[in-house]
């Protein structure tokens, strides 16, 4: 009986070690918009998340999404300045909040 309990406990621990990281990764992918450190990932953030950036409204957020659909993922955060309406001045306001 004790042996059976031990096997069950060991299997439970192994399952937890395998499942919990997978669930955490899945949750991060589902939310997608926040990267490590709470930064907004330019390659996965949805419209509403992009609008949280200072000076970015619905129109510019949509241009960011359209740009990445047409050109593929951003390789570096500075590539964001290729999006119409995002110049250096605006970019500098929120660059510390971005990741790729």
Secondary structure, DSSP 8 states (H G I E B T S, - for coil): -HHHHHHHHHHHHHHHHHHHHHHHHHHHHHH-SB-GGG-EETTT--HHHHTTSTT--HHHHHHHHHHHHHH-S-SSGGGGGGSTT--HHHHHHHGGGEE-
